[in-house]
């Protein structure tokens, strides 16, 4: 069995102070994908650059203190990494690491936020389609199935956030963003969490605003996901959230597969 965990840490240095490394040791994943790391390698502690059991690749944004992803792979696992999508307007923001393993390909992605005034929604939509396009091309080229994990910054259905009616004009739940997820699904991708939980069941969230005790009251959004090409689904044994893990306004999520 292989275990992958994904977590938007909302600043890896801040998350370290809140117990990240203890979670890392206890979680014991083969691969860990982090988003919104907000740090250059030289700004991180030695144990975050050289953890006990994993090799680390960090893809920071050009702008300091912004965005960034990192992929941790257990020592001894054969992997070939590619940083970015090959599209400068996205790659300068440190949003993607693509990792090719012996029998699957993993995308670690931090999808853009559309911003409160919706100014970045077009940029976000272009990024979404570029990720899907790249994944399908790699699947065709390598004959390997693809897993895409990370913070998608979009709740797909009304069951993926606590207050859908009041958020229909909020980025992360705009019709255009949700329609892309429908398009993504139609292209041959599956939301793995919903393979193990009824699509009609709500209350399963991965992000909670710090305001108004929303996490304690479980008033949140499910915007962090594992999606995969449809053919990969039969290999997956489980996909679950870790809402009790603190350290960020997001929680980690994990999959196990054969």
C-alpha positions as a LaTeX table, in Angstrom:
\begin{tabular}{lrrr}
\hline
Residue & $x$ (\AA) & $y$ (\AA) & $z$ (\AA) \\
\hline
Unk1 & 0.00 & 0.00 & 0.00 \\
Unk2 & 1.10 & 3.56 & $-0.75$ \\
Unk3 & $-0.11$ & 6.49 & 1.32 \\
Unk4 & $-0.15$ & 10.11 & 0.09 \\
Unk5 & $-1.13$ & 13.08 & 2.22 \\
Unk6 & $-1.84$ & 16.61 & 1.02 \\
Unk7 & $-2.04$ & 19.76 & 3.15 \\
Unk8 & $-2.31$ & 23.49 & 2.55 \\
Unk9 & $-0.12$ & 24.55 & 5.46 \\
Unk10 & $-0.84$ & 28.31 & 5.09 \\
Unk11 & 2.83 & 29.11 & 5.67 \\
Unk12 & 5.17 & 26.22 & 6.45 \\
Unk13 & 7.25 & 28.18 & 8.97 \\
Unk14 & 4.12 & 29.13 & 10.93 \\
Unk15 & 2.77 & 25.59 & 10.69 \\
Unk16 & 6.06 & 24.19 & 12.02 \\
Unk17 & 5.57 & 26.25 & 15.19 \\
Unk18 & 2.11 & 24.68 & 15.58 \\
Unk19 & 3.26 & 21.06 & 15.47 \\
Unk20 & 3.75 & 20.28 & 11.77 \\
Unk21 & 6.81 & 18.09 & 12.31 \\
Unk22 & 5.09 & 15.96 & 14.94 \\
Unk23 & 2.21 & 15.44 & 12.51 \\
Unk24 & 4.69 & 14.50 & 9.77 \\
Unk25 & 6.30 & 11.80 & 11.90 \\
Unk26 & 2.95 & 10.41 & 13.03 \\
Unk27 & 1.30 & 10.56 & 9.60 \\
Unk28 & 4.03 & 8.37 & 8.09 \\
Unk29 & 2.99 & 8.91 & 4.47 \\
Unk30 & 5.10 & 7.74 & 1.55 \\
Unk31 & 4.50 & 11.06 & $-0.19$ \\
Unk32 & 3.43 & 14.40 & 1.30 \\
Unk33 & 2.27 & 17.30 & $-0.87$ \\
Unk34 & 2.26 & 20.74 & 0.73 \\
Unk35 & 0.70 & 23.90 & $-0.64$ \\
Unk36 & 1.02 & 27.59 & 0.27 \\
Unk37 & 4.43 & 26.99 & 1.83 \\
Unk38 & 5.32 & 30.71 & 1.55 \\
Unk39 & 9.07 & 30.16 & 1.96 \\
Unk40 & 12.36 & 29.80 & 0.15 \\
Unk41 & 14.49 & 26.77 & 1.15 \\
Unk42 & 16.99 & 29.02 & 2.94 \\
Unk43 & 14.19 & 30.39 & 5.12 \\
Unk44 & 13.28 & 26.94 & 6.45 \\
Unk45 & 14.76 & 24.99 & 9.35 \\
Unk46 & 17.14 & 22.14 & 8.62 \\
Unk47 & 14.54 & 19.52 & 9.50 \\
Unk48 & 12.11 & 20.97 & 6.94 \\
Unk49 & 14.79 & 20.83 & 4.24 \\
Unk50 & 16.15 & 17.46 & 5.39 \\
Unk51 & 13.41 & 15.58 & 7.27 \\
Unk52 & 14.05 & 12.22 & 8.90 \\
Unk53 & 12.58 & 9.92 & 6.27 \\
Unk54 & 11.92 & 11.91 & 3.09 \\
Unk55 & 13.63 & 13.75 & 0.25 \\
Unk56 & 12.19 & 17.25 & $-0.25$ \\
Unk57 & 11.61 & 19.32 & $-3.38$ \\
Unk58 & 10.50 & 22.91 & $-2.83$ \\
Unk59 & 9.00 & 25.06 & $-5.61$ \\
Unk60 & 8.68 & 28.58 & $-4.22$ \\
Unk61 & 7.04 & 31.55 & $-5.89$ \\
Unk62 & 9.27 & 34.32 & $-7.21$ \\
Unk63 & 7.43 & 36.71 & $-4.89$ \\
Unk64 & 8.60 & 36.23 & $-1.32$ \\
Unk65 & 6.12 & 35.01 & 1.28 \\
Unk66 & 3.57 & 33.95 & $-1.34$ \\
Unk67 & 2.16 & 30.69 & $-2.68$ \\
Unk68 & 4.67 & 27.85 & $-3.17$ \\
Unk69 & 4.43 & 24.05 & $-3.08$ \\
Unk70 & 6.67 & 21.28 & $-1.77$ \\
Unk71 & 6.67 & 17.52 & $-2.32$ \\
Unk72 & 8.22 & 15.12 & 0.19 \\
Unk73 & 8.99 & 11.57 & $-1.04$ \\
Unk74 & 10.11 & 8.74 & 1.20 \\
Unk75 & 13.80 & 7.95 & 0.77 \\
Unk76 & 14.38 & 5.02 & $-1.58$ \\
Unk77 & 11.29 & 5.55 & $-3.74$ \\
Unk78 & 12.13 & 6.06 & $-7.40$ \\
Unk79 & 10.75 & 9.36 & $-8.67$ \\
Unk80 & 11.40 & 11.99 & $-11.33$ \\
Unk81 & 10.17 & 15.51 & $-10.56$ \\
Unk82 & 9.21 & 18.36 & $-12.88$ \\
Unk83 & 8.64 & 21.81 & $-11.42$ \\
Unk84 & 5.81 & 23.74 & $-13.07$ \\
Unk85 & 3.57 & 23.28 & $-16.07$ \\
Unk86 & 5.99 & 24.84 & $-18.52$ \\
Unk87 & 3.85 & 28.01 & $-18.60$ \\
Unk88 & 5.75 & 31.01 & $-17.17$ \\
Unk89 & 2.69 & 32.98 & $-15.99$ \\
Unk90 & 1.79 & 30.08 & $-13.67$ \\
Unk91 & 5.22 & 28.71 & $-12.86$ \\
Unk92 & 6.49 & 32.03 & $-11.48$ \\
Unk93 & 3.96 & 31.60 & $-8.66$ \\
Unk94 & 5.23 & 28.19 & $-7.55$ \\
Unk95 & 1.94 & 26.36 & $-8.04$ \\
Unk96 & 2.85 & 22.90 & $-9.40$ \\
Unk97 & 5.21 & 19.99 & $-8.92$ \\
Unk98 & 4.69 & 16.94 & $-11.15$ \\
Unk99 & 6.20 & 13.69 & $-9.82$ \\
Unk100 & 6.46 & 10.61 & $-12.02$ \\
Unk101 & 6.68 & 7.34 & $-10.12$ \\
Unk102 & 7.10 & 3.83 & $-11.53$ \\
Unk103 & 3.37 & 3.23 & $-11.91$ \\
Unk104 & 1.57 & 6.58 & $-11.57$ \\
Unk105 & 2.03 & 10.34 & $-11.91$ \\
Unk106 & 1.27 & 12.78 & $-9.10$ \\
Unk107 & 0.45 & 16.49 & $-9.47$ \\
Unk108 & 0.86 & 18.65 & $-6.36$ \\
Unk109 & $-1.10$ & 21.82 & $-7.15$ \\
Unk110 & $-1.99$ & 25.05 & $-5.42$ \\
Unk111 & $-4.83$ & 26.40 & $-7.58$ \\
Unk112 & $-5.21$ & 30.20 & $-7.60$ \\
Unk113 & $-7.74$ & 32.08 & $-5.53$ \\
Unk114 & $-10.09$ & 34.14 & $-7.68$ \\
Unk115 & $-9.92$ & 37.04 & $-5.17$ \\
Unk116 & $-12.78$ & 38.84 & $-3.51$ \\
Unk117 & $-13.31$ & 41.17 & $-6.49$ \\
Unk118 & $-13.07$ & 38.18 & $-8.90$ \\
Unk119 & $-10.12$ & 39.84 & $-10.65$ \\
Unk120 & $-8.12$ & 36.60 & $-10.79$ \\
Unk121 & $-10.95$ & 34.27 & $-11.78$ \\
Unk122 & $-9.86$ & 34.23 & $-15.47$ \\
Unk123 & $-6.27$ & 33.44 & $-14.40$ \\
Unk124 & $-7.60$ & 30.68 & $-12.15$ \\
Unk125 & $-9.70$ & 29.16 & $-14.93$ \\
Unk126 & $-6.73$ & 29.19 & $-17.30$ \\
Unk127 & $-4.62$ & 27.42 & $-14.67$ \\
Unk128 & $-7.32$ & 24.80 & $-14.06$ \\
Unk129 & $-7.55$ & 23.93 & $-17.73$ \\
Unk130 & $-3.76$ & 23.91 & $-18.12$ \\
Unk131 & $-3.47$ & 21.36 & $-15.30$ \\
Unk132 & $-6.12$ & 19.07 & $-16.79$ \\
Unk133 & $-4.60$ & 19.38 & $-20.26$ \\
Unk134 & $-1.10$ & 18.57 & $-18.98$ \\
Unk135 & $-2.38$ & 15.58 & $-17.00$ \\
Unk136 & $-4.20$ & 14.09 & $-19.97$ \\
Unk137 & $-1.19$ & 14.58 & $-22.24$ \\
Unk138 & 1.11 & 12.89 & $-19.73$ \\
Unk139 & $-1.30$ & 10.00 & $-19.32$ \\
Unk140 & $-1.37$ & 9.49 & $-23.07$ \\
Unk141 & 2.41 & 9.79 & $-23.39$ \\
Unk142 & 3.42 & 7.58 & $-20.44$ \\
Unk143 & 0.40 & 5.21 & $-20.24$ \\
Unk144 & 0.36 & 5.94 & $-16.49$ \\
Unk145 & $-2.65$ & 7.04 & $-14.46$ \\
Unk146 & $-2.57$ & 10.51 & $-12.88$ \\
Unk147 & $-3.46$ & 11.75 & $-9.39$ \\
Unk148 & $-3.96$ & 15.51 & $-8.86$ \\
Unk149 & $-4.00$ & 16.64 & $-5.24$ \\
Unk150 & $-3.94$ & 19.98 & $-3.50$ \\
Unk151 & $-5.95$ & 23.07 & $-2.71$ \\
Unk152 & $-8.31$ & 23.57 & $-5.66$ \\
Unk153 & $-9.86$ & 26.69 & $-4.09$ \\
Unk154 & $-13.30$ & 25.59 & $-5.33$ \\
Unk155 & $-16.20$ & 23.80 & $-3.64$ \\
Unk156 & $-17.76$ & 21.64 & $-6.33$ \\
Unk157 & $-21.34$ & 21.14 & $-5.14$ \\
Unk158 & $-23.75$ & 22.58 & $-2.58$ \\
Unk159 & $-22.81$ & 19.66 & $-0.32$ \\
Unk160 & $-19.19$ & 20.83 & $-0.26$ \\
Unk161 & $-19.71$ & 23.94 & 1.86 \\
Unk162 & $-21.82$ & 24.84 & 4.87 \\
Unk163 & $-23.57$ & 27.91 & 3.42 \\
Unk164 & $-24.07$ & 27.50 & $-0.35$ \\
Unk165 & $-26.97$ & 29.96 & $-0.64$ \\
Unk166 & $-25.02$ & 32.91 & 0.75 \\
Unk167 & $-21.85$ & 32.14 & $-1.24$ \\
Unk168 & $-23.14$ & 31.93 & $-4.81$ \\
Unk169 & $-21.35$ & 35.17 & $-5.70$ \\
Unk170 & $-18.18$ & 34.33 & $-3.76$ \\
Unk171 & $-15.08$ & 33.09 & $-5.54$ \\
Unk172 & $-14.62$ & 29.43 & $-4.79$ \\
Unk173 & $-18.30$ & 28.79 & $-5.45$ \\
Unk174 & $-18.99$ & 30.82 & $-8.59$ \\
Unk175 & $-20.91$ & 29.06 & $-11.38$ \\
Unk176 & $-17.91$ & 29.34 & $-13.72$ \\
Unk177 & $-15.62$ & 27.67 & $-11.17$ \\
Unk178 & $-18.07$ & 24.86 & $-10.42$ \\
Unk179 & $-18.70$ & 24.33 & $-14.12$ \\
Unk180 & $-14.99$ & 23.73 & $-14.61$ \\
Unk181 & $-15.14$ & 20.91 & $-12.05$ \\
Unk182 & $-18.02$ & 19.39 & $-14.02$ \\
Unk183 & $-15.88$ & 19.73 & $-17.15$ \\
Unk184 & $-12.92$ & 18.16 & $-15.31$ \\
Unk185 & $-15.09$ & 15.19 & $-14.35$ \\
Unk186 & $-16.35$ & 14.82 & $-17.91$ \\
Unk187 & $-12.74$ & 14.69 & $-19.14$ \\
Unk188 & $-12.22$ & 11.47 & $-17.19$ \\
Unk189 & $-11.30$ & 12.49 & $-13.63$ \\
Unk190 & $-12.84$ & 11.26 & $-10.36$ \\
Unk191 & $-13.17$ & 13.00 & $-6.98$ \\
Unk192 & $-11.72$ & 10.23 & $-4.80$ \\
Unk193 & $-13.19$ & 11.38 & $-1.50$ \\
Unk194 & $-16.70$ & 11.01 & $-2.91$ \\
Unk195 & $-15.93$ & 7.40 & $-3.83$ \\
Unk196 & $-15.93$ & 6.71 & $-0.08$ \\
Unk197 & $-18.61$ & 9.18 & 1.02 \\
Unk198 & $-22.03$ & 9.77 & $-0.48$ \\
Unk199 & $-22.07$ & 12.83 & $-2.80$ \\
Unk200 & $-25.24$ & 13.94 & $-0.98$ \\
Unk201 & $-23.54$ & 13.94 & 2.43 \\
Unk202 & $-22.31$ & 17.30 & 3.69 \\
Unk203 & $-20.32$ & 18.35 & 6.74 \\
Unk204 & $-17.01$ & 17.12 & 5.29 \\
Unk205 & $-14.81$ & 20.20 & 5.01 \\
Unk206 & $-11.10$ & 20.95 & 4.62 \\
Unk207 & $-11.00$ & 24.72 & 5.19 \\
Unk208 & $-12.56$ & 26.97 & 7.82 \\
Unk209 & $-12.17$ & 30.71 & 8.19 \\
Unk210 & $-10.58$ & 31.78 & 11.46 \\
Unk211 & $-13.54$ & 34.10 & 12.07 \\
Unk212 & $-16.54$ & 33.33 & 14.31 \\
Unk213 & $-15.26$ & 29.99 & 15.64 \\
Unk214 & $-16.15$ & 28.43 & 12.30 \\
Unk215 & $-13.88$ & 25.43 & 12.75 \\
Unk216 & $-15.33$ & 24.58 & 16.15 \\
Unk217 & $-18.81$ & 24.84 & 14.65 \\
Unk218 & $-17.72$ & 23.01 & 11.46 \\
Unk219 & $-18.86$ & 25.84 & 9.19 \\
Unk220 & $-16.43$ & 25.22 & 6.36 \\
Unk221 & $-15.69$ & 24.44 & 2.74 \\
Unk222 & $-14.34$ & 21.32 & 1.02 \\
Unk223 & $-11.79$ & 22.84 & $-1.36$ \\
Unk224 & $-8.85$ & 20.45 & $-0.96$ \\
Unk225 & $-9.05$ & 17.25 & $-3.00$ \\
Unk226 & $-7.56$ & 14.14 & $-4.47$ \\
Unk227 & $-8.84$ & 13.69 & $-8.02$ \\
Unk228 & $-7.48$ & 11.00 & $-10.33$ \\
Unk229 & $-7.97$ & 9.64 & $-13.81$ \\
Unk230 & $-10.95$ & 7.30 & $-13.73$ \\
Unk231 & $-8.90$ & 4.16 & $-14.31$ \\
Unk232 & $-6.91$ & 4.75 & $-11.11$ \\
Unk233 & $-9.98$ & 4.56 & $-8.87$ \\
Unk234 & $-10.01$ & 0.76 & $-8.60$ \\
Unk235 & $-6.59$ & 0.88 & $-6.93$ \\
Unk236 & $-7.68$ & 3.25 & $-4.16$ \\
Unk237 & $-8.52$ & 1.69 & $-0.79$ \\
Unk238 & $-9.50$ & 4.85 & 1.07 \\
Unk239 & $-9.56$ & 8.66 & 0.95 \\
Unk240 & $-10.16$ & 10.66 & 4.11 \\
Unk241 & $-9.78$ & 14.05 & 5.79 \\
Unk242 & $-7.87$ & 14.76 & 9.03 \\
Unk243 & $-10.00$ & 17.60 & 10.50 \\
Unk244 & $-8.58$ & 17.17 & 14.01 \\
Unk245 & $-5.09$ & 18.16 & 12.83 \\
Unk246 & $-4.42$ & 21.83 & 13.59 \\
Unk247 & $-1.67$ & 24.15 & 12.41 \\
Unk248 & $-3.42$ & 25.73 & 9.43 \\
Unk249 & $-6.88$ & 26.95 & 8.45 \\
Unk250 & $-6.93$ & 23.86 & 6.19 \\
Unk251 & $-6.69$ & 20.25 & 7.35 \\
Unk252 & $-4.64$ & 17.47 & 5.76 \\
Unk253 & $-6.25$ & 14.76 & 3.63 \\
Unk254 & $-4.92$ & 11.37 & 2.59 \\
Unk255 & $-5.35$ & 8.42 & 0.25 \\
Unk256 & $-4.13$ & 4.83 & 0.40 \\
Unk257 & $-3.86$ & 2.74 & $-2.75$ \\
Unk258 & $-2.46$ & $-0.50$ & $-4.08$ \\
\hline
\end{tabular}
